[in-house]
């Protein structure tokens, strides 16, 4: 059993990202898109695609335009277009980092 004292504890996390800013529902949708892609193409397949950046930027824009046109849910996956756009952003950001 863990006991806690009333003394001031120490945790060196002041320079680390505050992960409590993440929205649970958004992250679930994002992960569902990644799972859909993994089932359809294989896990981490996105890393092997030729002309990676151009193609994922194009996919990001297609999903954003579908959402702008009023279609919230992608017909192929049944998941939100914006979660697909987020996944495409993630693929590009991963390469940028």
One Martini backbone bead per residue (centre of mass of N, CA, C, O) as a GRO file, in nm:
protein
   97
    1UNK     BB    1   0.095   0.037   0.023
    2UNK     BB    2   0.046   0.368  -0.041
    3UNK     BB    3   0.186   0.659   0.097
    4UNK     BB    4   0.109   0.994   0.187
    5UNK     BB    5   0.236   1.305   0.230
    6UNK     BB    6   0.246   1.657   0.323
    7UNK     BB    7   0.489   1.690   0.174
    8UNK     BB    8   0.687   1.817  -0.058
    9UNK     BB    9   0.728   1.721  -0.367
   10UNK     BB   10   0.904   1.580  -0.660
   11UNK     BB   11   0.884   1.696  -1.014
   12UNK     BB   12   1.057   1.691  -1.329
   13UNK     BB   13   0.817   1.866  -1.556
   14UNK     BB   14   0.833   2.173  -1.658
   15UNK     BB   15   0.963   2.095  -1.965
   16UNK     BB   16   0.706   1.937  -2.023
   17UNK     BB   17   0.445   1.818  -2.163
   18UNK     BB   18   0.097   1.870  -2.123
   19UNK     BB   19  -0.115   1.595  -2.162
   20UNK     BB   20  -0.397   1.729  -2.065
   21UNK     BB   21  -0.466   1.866  -2.348
   22UNK     BB   22  -0.573   1.618  -2.444
   23UNK     BB   23  -0.826   1.474  -2.633
   24UNK     BB   24  -0.977   1.182  -2.612
   25UNK     BB   25  -1.169   1.171  -2.865
   26UNK     BB   26  -0.956   1.256  -3.068
   27UNK     BB   27  -0.750   1.026  -3.015
   28UNK     BB   28  -0.942   0.795  -3.087
   29UNK     BB   29  -0.995   0.877  -3.380
   30UNK     BB   30  -0.702   0.872  -3.469
   31UNK     BB   31  -0.649   0.570  -3.397
   32UNK     BB   32  -0.870   0.453  -3.581
   33UNK     BB   33  -0.736   0.543  -3.842
   34UNK     BB   34  -0.472   0.388  -3.801
   35UNK     BB   35  -0.608   0.109  -3.785
   36UNK     BB   36  -0.738   0.114  -4.061
   37UNK     BB   37  -0.472   0.141  -4.218
   38UNK     BB   38  -0.340  -0.119  -4.106
   39UNK     BB   39  -0.557  -0.315  -4.220
   40UNK     BB   40  -0.533  -0.220  -4.525
   41UNK     BB   41  -0.182  -0.186  -4.544
   42UNK     BB   42  -0.031  -0.181  -4.280
   43UNK     BB   43   0.184  -0.129  -4.052
   44UNK     BB   44   0.365   0.155  -4.140
   45UNK     BB   45   0.323   0.204  -4.452
   46UNK     BB   46   0.351   0.518  -4.479
   47UNK     BB   47   0.678   0.502  -4.477
   48UNK     BB   48   0.682   0.355  -4.789
   49UNK     BB   49   0.583   0.586  -4.958
   50UNK     BB   50   0.592   0.735  -5.238
   51UNK     BB   51   0.590   1.063  -5.229
   52UNK     BB   52   0.487   1.126  -4.940
   53UNK     BB   53   0.427   1.432  -4.896
   54UNK     BB   54   0.239   1.487  -5.139
   55UNK     BB   55   0.026   1.262  -5.078
   56UNK     BB   56  -0.049   1.356  -4.780
   57UNK     BB   57  -0.131   1.640  -4.856
   58UNK     BB   58  -0.355   1.557  -5.051
   59UNK     BB   59  -0.522   1.395  -4.844
   60UNK     BB   60  -0.571   1.622  -4.647
   61UNK     BB   61  -0.727   1.804  -4.846
   62UNK     BB   62  -0.951   1.608  -4.920
   63UNK     BB   63  -1.069   1.584  -4.634
   64UNK     BB   64  -1.117   1.884  -4.587
   65UNK     BB   65  -1.310   1.923  -4.833
   66UNK     BB   66  -1.526   1.729  -4.744
   67UNK     BB   67  -1.591   1.886  -4.486
   68UNK     BB   68  -1.657   2.159  -4.620
   69UNK     BB   69  -1.897   2.018  -4.794
   70UNK     BB   70  -2.037   1.834  -4.530
   71UNK     BB   71  -1.863   1.577  -4.489
   72UNK     BB   72  -1.785   1.409  -4.197
   73UNK     BB   73  -1.790   1.112  -4.307
   74UNK     BB   74  -1.617   0.855  -4.419
   75UNK     BB   75  -1.715   0.605  -4.633
   76UNK     BB   76  -1.491   0.387  -4.595
   77UNK     BB   77  -1.447   0.403  -4.260
   78UNK     BB   78  -1.656   0.578  -4.068
   79UNK     BB   79  -1.480   0.832  -4.025
   80UNK     BB   80  -1.355   1.123  -3.971
   81UNK     BB   81  -1.207   1.344  -4.177
   82UNK     BB   82  -1.039   1.494  -3.953
   83UNK     BB   83  -0.887   1.237  -3.863
   84UNK     BB   84  -0.750   1.195  -4.134
   85UNK     BB   85  -0.609   1.466  -4.144
   86UNK     BB   86  -0.451   1.421  -3.884
   87UNK     BB   87  -0.291   1.178  -3.984
   88UNK     BB   88  -0.152   1.325  -4.215
   89UNK     BB   89  -0.014   1.529  -4.035
   90UNK     BB   90   0.142   1.318  -3.869
   91UNK     BB   91   0.314   1.205  -4.098
   92UNK     BB   92   0.454   1.473  -4.169
   93UNK     BB   93   0.557   1.550  -3.887
   94UNK     BB   94   0.735   1.305  -3.843
   95UNK     BB   95   0.928   1.383  -4.070
   96UNK     BB   96   1.003   1.672  -3.967
   97UNK     BB   97   1.118   1.559  -3.681
   0.00000   0.00000   0.00000
